[in-house]
Amino acid sequence: MIGFGAVARARWANAGRVTACTLGAYGITALVTAALSRLLVRLGMDAVEAVTGVTLASFALFAVIAMSAFHARSPTRAWIIMILLALPPALLLLALSE
């Protein structure tokens, strides 16, 4: 029989993964979408085409990032992955801001 503590730990771990999956994946996808849109516009692409293309690709990106939250061994590692994935697009967005 599984003790109450083990069940509670498993539920908290699952809640941490779901939170990383939803909030982390949404935040990273938004950062990547904004950064790549600005980068493509800076490289000479039309703004409407850049935003549309990157937005279409963002749906697949969200799914991959969300799955990575459940692939991690622990919720802590999932959050570390989310933070590390958020750094490059955030820095790119800061560099491209005018």
C-alpha positions as CSV (number, residue, x, y, z in Angstrom):
1,M,0.0,0.0,0.0
2,I,1.3,3.5,-0.9
3,G,1.4,5.9,2.0
4,F,-0.3,9.3,2.0
5,G,3.1,11.1,1.8
6,A,4.0,9.3,-1.5
7,V,0.7,10.1,-3.0
8,A,1.0,13.8,-2.0
9,R,4.5,14.0,-3.4
10,A,3.4,12.5,-6.7
11,R,0.5,14.9,-6.9
12,W,2.7,18.0,-6.1
13,A,5.2,16.8,-8.7
14,N,2.5,16.4,-11.3
15,A,1.2,19.9,-10.4
16,G,4.7,21.3,-10.8
17,R,5.0,19.7,-14.2
18,V,1.6,20.9,-15.4
19,T,2.5,24.5,-14.2
20,A,5.8,24.3,-16.0
21,C,4.1,22.9,-19.1
22,T,1.4,25.6,-19.3
23,L,3.1,28.7,-18.0
24,G,6.7,27.9,-19.0
25,A,5.8,26.8,-22.5
26,Y,3.5,29.8,-23.1
27,G,6.1,32.2,-21.9
28,I,8.9,30.7,-24.0
29,T,6.8,30.5,-27.1
30,A,5.8,34.1,-26.7
31,L,9.4,35.2,-26.3
32,V,10.6,33.2,-29.3
33,T,7.7,34.5,-31.4
34,A,8.5,38.1,-30.6
35,A,12.2,37.7,-31.0
36,L,12.1,35.9,-34.3
37,S,9.5,38.3,-35.7
38,R,11.7,41.3,-34.9
39,L,14.8,39.5,-36.2
40,L,13.1,38.6,-39.5
41,V,11.8,42.2,-39.9
42,R,15.3,43.5,-39.1
43,L,16.7,41.2,-41.8
44,G,14.4,42.7,-44.4
45,M,11.3,40.5,-44.4
46,D,7.9,42.1,-44.6
47,A,6.4,42.5,-41.1
48,V,3.1,40.8,-41.8
49,E,4.8,37.8,-43.4
50,A,7.3,37.6,-40.5
51,V,4.7,37.6,-37.8
52,T,2.4,35.2,-39.6
53,G,5.2,32.7,-40.4
54,V,6.6,32.7,-36.9
55,T,3.2,32.5,-35.3
56,L,2.4,29.4,-37.4
57,A,5.6,27.8,-36.3
58,S,5.0,28.7,-32.7
59,F,2.2,26.1,-32.4
60,A,4.7,23.3,-33.0
61,L,7.2,25.0,-30.7
62,F,4.7,25.1,-27.9
63,A,4.0,21.4,-28.2
64,V,7.6,20.5,-28.1
65,I,8.4,22.7,-25.1
66,A,5.3,21.4,-23.3
67,M,6.4,17.8,-23.8
68,S,9.8,18.6,-22.5
69,A,8.2,19.5,-19.1
70,F,7.0,15.9,-18.8
71,H,10.2,14.4,-20.1
72,A,12.3,15.9,-17.3
73,R,13.0,13.7,-14.3
74,S,11.6,16.1,-11.8
75,P,9.6,19.3,-11.7
76,T,12.7,21.2,-10.6
77,R,14.5,20.1,-13.7
78,A,11.5,21.0,-15.8
79,W,11.6,24.5,-14.4
80,I,15.4,24.7,-14.9
81,I,14.9,23.6,-18.6
82,M,12.2,26.3,-19.0
83,I,14.4,29.0,-17.6
84,L,17.4,28.0,-19.7
85,L,15.2,27.9,-22.8
86,A,13.9,31.4,-22.1
87,L,17.2,33.1,-21.8
88,P,18.4,33.1,-25.4
89,P,15.2,34.6,-26.9
90,A,14.9,37.1,-24.1
91,L,18.5,38.3,-24.7
92,L,17.8,38.4,-28.4
93,L,14.7,40.4,-27.8
94,L,16.6,42.9,-25.6
95,A,19.3,43.2,-28.2
96,L,16.8,43.9,-31.0
97,S,14.7,46.4,-29.0
98,E,15.1,49.9,-30.3
